């Protein structure tokens, strides 16, 4: 039996739509926090298959999503390349930024698969243990977003260091993006070989670029990754999530060859249906703060999202990850609303 | 100044739309027939740069199309690979079909660029001699269509030999398509390096395949070619023309990453606008027999096409090549109608 989530990614319209939530495995769940306490630190959590498997399955067990996403982090790639990296409680990731040719030369792509072996082991166990109707999603950060962390030392902010660096030394910038694209291809390809049925590329820092930068840093590496994955694994869908791409979403969908695009909360569903819907399946885009609010507001907004995307293949999701302060019972309410939806 | 044809391929809507016609350089023009008589045979015509350049420019000089397409043939690739090939007057191309491993082993991809050097010379001269506002289109046959000619020995027909062969010996089929995809990448890449500003892939025999065959024989090789060309030549648009793809056109547009799709005469414009228009620019699709008919019928149908595609980026063209019996004055009338069109 085809899984509903995969069917939609391949272009079928289903009502109600399949659903999952970004960061569905996370701190809003008490059983996650309990699990988290068993790991020394966040990277240890990611690299212990028994913990990663359990974290991936917790939300599916509670709420019955149509897909489980591997519990991992986009920064396992810089970590596996040898960059020093720490997750500080309440602060997010902090990396020793790449600043010189020497830092650059120290990156070791050849260690990737060895360091990431526990991730593939988690995927293998998940593929064996997941309910039959639930799909398994693998993922990675897109090269640009990972490069931002590697050069800035952290996410967010104005990204002035990396944009300066790419302007002053464009060849080095391209080399870094190409190295990351190749590492991402290998990482996702290994996840697929281990049992992932679809993969998502998170490009969290795709906003705030100019046209030319968006093409070179976001579209070009994504296109390369999609093309290589499709050669190696025909039929395995790829979801692109260029967060805050705004008016550039249609170009992203047209030019990269992704099967689906993740839409952030700023995107109006009817516009996406018209401008992207023929090009790719649409995933999104309930405001994550509405899920914190709950009640009538959640019910109304969730129906607006369901209604807005009904004309095209749609995977219900948030526009951004589940916030830690989200009451789990609001997710249960959302599950009810989605399941009760009729076209 | 950006050329109108290229602007539309990059996603801009223009009224009136830019236009050119498939086989605009051809037997319907007396000056073409005169030129043709100066060549020993059709391949000699293709391989003599001064003749190919003149044939490419003739229609543009007469009718002022927005693009000139290189005068050449999709079968220069099998010819350059060493397959015996003859163009018989009134009969079309006849090839010594590939039937055995020995035939297969005799194909010599390493000779490609040497044999095709006159084609690139023609592109170089055209790029230098074309009017400033006219774009230059390079082209090649898509791997599946070229494979049909190579295995069947001719075009058209039920393609039973090749489908049997691909079913009995799938690995050989894939190898042939991969060899042709690589040759096509090299051939188009060299045309672009020589001055072609956009390229079109003709997949004339894309019809009549089942879903799985369409994906493996049409979509997969096209995706590979598009991805490689876009890596080597960012910003150079690729047009795909999977003739008779019917209901599979949207999947083709979504999955291959082409910038524009050529639509055959069977496609209803409003459907294409809705199902493909957000994904790729649309090119087509006036019935070539209407161009033979001329008069009110031509005027009415041409306006129906202009009107039908107005909502999306559109390049006016036929749904199939200009027929030899087309009166040149009908093409002049069409030019007038297109130029007078207001949105």
Interface residues (C-beta under 8 A of the other chain):
Chain A: X11 X215 X216 X220 X223 X224 X227 X230 X231 X234 X250 X251 X253 X254 X255 X256 X257 X259 X274 X275 X276 X277 X278 X279 X280
Chain B: X11 X215 X216 X220 X223 X224 X227 X228 X230 X231 X234 X250 X251 X253 X254 X255 X256 X257 X259 X274 X275 X276 X277 X278 X279 X280
